[in-house]
Amino acid sequence: MYIEVDVEEGPNCWPLNRMFETLGVPTRVSRVMAPDPQGNNLPCQVTGWSESGPCEAYAVLVTDSGEGAVTLVYGGDQGIRLKTAENEEPWDLESPRQWGEPCLLLDRDVEMG
């Protein structure tokens, strides 16, 4: 099976269109160990992002030509949105304590929840 990540340009992040071959079944995810904008790996909350705001985020093991098997974290038509695990503010595009990504490719053994 293949997953197409087709993210439109918008206020959350930049556009991206890529196909991935899956090695498992996508599962919902709300927490993941991920890099922040400065590159520090932190426990983060994650949500999908769509034109109408937060939506489900998913994770699945995929093949990536340069890395082998990796975990793909993806969401809505405008990517995913992240904030640190302790950040209790609501999801908000205007928050400087949150950031958007089209998707993430993480280590296959990444911690998730």
Backbone as CSV, one residue per row, in Angstrom:
resi,resn,N_x,N_y,N_z,CA_x,CA_y,CA_z,C_x,C_y,C_z
1,MET,0.845,-1.171,0.000,0.000,0.000,0.000,0.897,1.243,0.000
2,TYR,0.403,2.313,-0.578,1.117,3.577,-0.632,0.293,4.668,0.041
3,ILE,1.006,5.631,0.631,0.372,6.827,1.191,0.944,8.017,0.450
4,GLU,0.051,8.893,-0.011,0.485,10.131,-0.633,0.322,11.253,0.384
5,VAL,1.403,11.937,0.680,1.355,13.123,1.527,1.302,14.309,0.586
6,ASP,0.144,14.955,0.542,-0.081,16.083,-0.362,-0.493,17.278,0.490
7,VAL,0.473,18.105,0.829,0.258,19.243,1.719,0.215,20.519,0.901
8,GLU,-0.847,21.272,1.090,-1.013,22.545,0.399,-0.269,23.642,1.151
9,GLU,0.184,24.637,0.400,0.806,25.789,1.049,-0.256,26.524,1.856
10,GLY,0.095,26.919,3.046,-0.842,27.632,3.901,-0.120,28.238,5.080
11,PRO,-0.857,28.754,6.042,-0.236,29.425,7.176,0.504,28.477,8.128
12,ASN,0.275,27.165,8.033,0.922,26.218,8.934,2.316,25.813,8.452
13,CYS,2.496,25.624,7.132,3.788,25.164,6.614,3.846,25.295,5.099
14,TRP,4.920,24.841,4.525,5.173,24.900,3.096,4.573,23.670,2.402
15,PRO,4.379,23.726,1.081,3.771,22.603,0.361,4.738,21.429,0.188
16,LEU,4.159,20.243,0.063,4.947,19.029,-0.156,4.046,17.997,-0.814
17,ASN,4.602,17.245,-1.751,3.882,16.115,-2.341,4.863,14.972,-2.501
18,ARG,4.630,13.894,-1.737,5.503,12.712,-1.782,4.679,11.456,-1.596
19,MET,5.146,10.378,-2.200,4.531,9.064,-2.050,5.443,8.197,-1.194
20,PHE,4.834,7.397,-0.318,5.585,6.488,0.547,4.964,5.102,0.475
21,GLU,5.808,4.085,0.425,5.333,2.705,0.511,5.243,2.344,1.988
22,THR,4.075,1.893,2.417,3.874,1.579,3.830,4.365,0.167,4.147
23,LEU,4.816,-0.002,5.380,5.244,-1.305,5.891,4.373,-1.721,7.064
24,GLY,3.260,-1.040,7.256,2.354,-1.322,8.368,1.046,-0.593,8.165
25,VAL,0.268,-0.560,9.218,-1.041,0.083,9.197,-0.940,1.425,9.928
26,PRO,-1.431,2.514,9.337,-1.399,3.805,10.030,-2.203,3.769,11.322
27,THR,-1.664,4.406,12.357,-2.367,4.515,13.636,-2.407,5.980,14.054
28,ARG,-3.452,6.349,14.775,-3.548,7.724,15.284,-2.439,7.966,16.286
29,VAL,-1.966,9.196,16.297,-0.898,9.563,17.224,-1.166,10.977,17.731
30,SER,-0.867,11.217,19.007,-1.030,12.553,19.581,0.244,13.024,20.286
31,ARG,1.191,12.122,20.479,2.473,12.467,21.101,3.585,11.749,20.355
32,VAL,4.707,12.462,20.220,5.832,11.880,19.510,7.118,12.583,19.957
33,MET,8.201,11.856,19.976,9.512,12.454,20.226,9.975,13.025,18.889
34,ALA,10.126,14.358,18.809,10.403,15.006,17.524,11.314,16.213,17.714
35,PRO,12.000,16.621,16.650,12.851,17.813,16.750,12.028,19.100,16.763
36,ASP,12.430,20.037,17.604,11.809,21.370,17.585,12.489,22.195,16.490
37,PRO,12.082,23.427,16.262,12.692,24.225,15.192,14.204,24.443,15.340
38,GLN,14.735,24.300,16.549,16.179,24.445,16.757,16.915,23.111,16.622
39,GLY,16.178,22.014,16.372,16.799,20.708,16.185,16.924,19.868,17.442
40,ASN,16.366,20.344,18.572,16.414,19.581,19.821,15.302,18.537,19.829
41,ASN,15.642,17.284,20.084,14.646,16.218,20.141,13.899,16.297,21.469
42,LEU,12.590,16.520,21.401,11.765,16.719,22.596,10.477,15.912,22.517
43,PRO,9.907,15.551,23.677,8.562,14.982,23.644,7.582,16.084,23.229
44,CYS,6.791,15.804,22.214,5.882,16.805,21.655,4.464,16.268,21.532
45,GLN,3.511,17.172,21.597,2.152,16.883,21.189,2.095,17.143,19.693
46,VAL,1.285,16.375,18.980,1.150,16.558,17.537,-0.317,16.425,17.153
47,THR,-0.722,17.233,16.192,-2.056,17.134,15.615,-1.920,17.317,14.113
48,GLY,-2.844,16.747,13.373,-2.912,17.063,11.963,-3.449,18.479,11.819
49,TRP,-3.189,19.107,10.664,-3.714,20.452,10.451,-4.378,20.507,9.085
50,SER,-5.601,21.053,9.062,-6.345,21.195,7.818,-6.768,22.647,7.665
51,GLU,-7.414,22.940,6.567,-7.900,24.290,6.325,-8.818,24.753,7.449
52,SER,-9.535,23.815,8.086,-10.445,24.197,9.168,-9.846,24.013,10.557
53,GLY,-8.531,23.740,10.657,-7.887,23.644,11.960,-7.414,22.243,12.286
54,PRO,-7.341,21.902,13.595,-6.814,20.609,14.006,-7.634,19.441,13.452
55,CYS,-6.918,18.352,13.131,-7.535,17.100,12.694,-6.627,15.963,13.177
56,GLU,-6.955,14.746,12.840,-6.164,13.595,13.295,-4.760,13.609,12.682
57,ALA,-3.791,13.139,13.453,-2.436,12.880,12.960,-2.227,11.374,13.028
58,TYR,-1.427,10.860,12.114,-1.185,9.422,12.014,0.303,9.144,11.914
59,ALA,0.684,7.927,12.287,2.057,7.458,12.134,2.022,6.077,11.499
60,VAL,3.000,5.817,10.631,3.101,4.514,9.974,4.547,4.289,9.560
61,LEU,4.976,3.055,9.607,6.307,2.692,9.145,6.291,2.673,7.613
62,VAL,7.263,3.360,6.995,7.345,3.446,5.537,8.785,3.208,5.093
63,THR,8.951,3.001,3.789,10.304,2.946,3.240,10.668,4.326,2.711
64,ASP,11.909,4.707,2.928,12.431,5.975,2.414,13.750,5.645,1.728
65,SER,13.879,6.034,0.491,15.016,5.604,-0.332,16.377,5.817,0.325
66,GLY,16.566,6.917,1.013,17.865,7.182,1.611,18.057,6.613,3.000
67,GLU,16.980,6.319,3.693,17.074,5.944,5.103,16.635,4.515,5.413
68,GLY,16.028,3.806,4.477,15.472,2.489,4.767,14.088,2.649,5.372
69,ALA,13.807,1.922,6.454,12.501,2.007,7.108,12.505,3.121,8.151
70,VAL,11.514,4.012,8.054,11.376,5.137,8.979,9.906,5.289,9.354
71,THR,9.650,6.056,10.401,8.285,6.352,10.809,7.856,7.665,10.181
72,LEU,6.762,7.612,9.427,6.162,8.800,8.832,5.056,9.290,9.755
73,VAL,5.106,10.556,10.151,4.027,11.195,10.907,3.410,12.231,9.974
74,TYR,2.102,12.099,9.743,1.434,12.974,8.783,0.042,13.328,9.295
75,GLY,-0.589,14.307,8.641,-1.890,14.764,9.124,-2.799,15.209,8.009
76,GLY,-3.241,16.463,8.069,-4.237,16.976,7.141,-3.637,17.607,5.909
77,ASP,-4.493,18.299,5.156,-4.058,18.898,3.893,-3.108,20.079,4.089
78,GLN,-2.908,20.496,5.353,-1.914,21.532,5.645,-0.869,21.015,6.633
79,GLY,-0.646,19.704,6.622,0.442,19.104,7.380,0.097,18.728,8.804
80,ILE,1.098,18.889,9.667,0.950,18.614,11.095,1.395,19.839,11.875
81,ARG,0.966,19.914,13.114,1.367,21.013,14.006,1.877,20.379,15.290
82,LEU,2.937,20.957,15.843,3.576,20.419,17.040,3.731,21.490,18.106
83,LYS,3.783,21.039,19.343,4.135,21.880,20.483,4.740,20.958,21.532
84,THR,5.523,21.505,22.437,6.152,20.668,23.457,5.100,19.992,24.324
85,ALA,5.468,18.869,24.921,4.526,18.055,25.691,3.895,18.830,26.845
86,GLU,4.655,19.750,27.459,4.118,20.475,28.616,3.302,21.705,28.239
87,ASN,3.276,22.064,26.972,2.537,23.238,26.507,1.036,22.934,26.510
88,GLU,0.289,23.606,27.389,-1.139,23.331,27.535,-2.035,24.317,26.796
89,GLU,-1.442,25.266,26.050,-2.266,26.214,25.309,-2.992,25.507,24.166
90,PRO,-4.133,26.054,23.727,-4.849,25.459,22.593,-4.022,25.569,21.308
91,TRP,-4.338,24.714,20.339,-3.672,24.785,19.042,-3.982,26.128,18.400
92,ASP,-2.928,26.827,17.928,-3.107,28.174,17.412,-1.978,28.505,16.436
93,LEU,-2.341,28.866,15.213,-1.331,29.230,14.212,-0.512,30.448,14.609
94,GLU,-1.041,31.292,15.474,-0.346,32.513,15.876,0.634,32.301,17.032
95,SER,0.609,31.122,17.659,1.471,30.887,18.818,2.931,30.711,18.413
96,PRO,3.840,31.471,19.017,5.264,31.282,18.742,5.827,30.034,19.414
97,ARG,5.018,29.393,20.262,5.454,28.177,20.965,4.981,26.909,20.252
98,GLN,4.471,27.044,19.039,4.037,25.917,18.214,4.661,26.066,16.835
99,TRP,4.757,24.985,16.097,5.315,25.032,14.758,4.661,23.985,13.868
100,GLY,4.707,24.264,12.578,4.111,23.366,11.599,5.159,22.693,10.734
101,GLU,4.818,21.516,10.246,5.659,20.746,9.326,4.724,20.076,8.316
102,PRO,5.181,19.840,7.091,4.334,19.093,6.165,4.123,17.656,6.647
103,CYS,5.198,17.044,7.160,5.176,15.706,7.761,6.526,15.534,8.440
104,LEU,6.699,14.448,9.141,7.995,14.146,9.746,8.404,12.737,9.356
105,LEU,9.680,12.539,9.095,10.269,11.220,8.930,11.205,11.019,10.102
106,LEU,10.856,10.082,10.976,11.585,9.874,12.223,12.135,8.458,12.283
107,ASP,13.020,8.211,13.216,13.581,6.887,13.437,12.451,5.869,13.560
108,ARG,12.687,4.685,13.063,11.635,3.646,13.097,11.215,3.275,14.512
109,ASP,12.070,3.488,15.505,11.763,3.141,16.888,11.382,4.333,17.734
110,VAL,10.945,5.430,17.111,10.610,6.646,17.832,9.499,6.380,18.854
111,GLU,9.583,7.072,20.002,8.536,6.965,21.022,7.311,7.753,20.575
112,MET,6.143,7.095,20.667,4.878,7.737,20.272,3.789,7.371,21.255
113,GLY,2.722,8.119,21.186,1.559,7.816,22.018,0.308,8.368,21.410
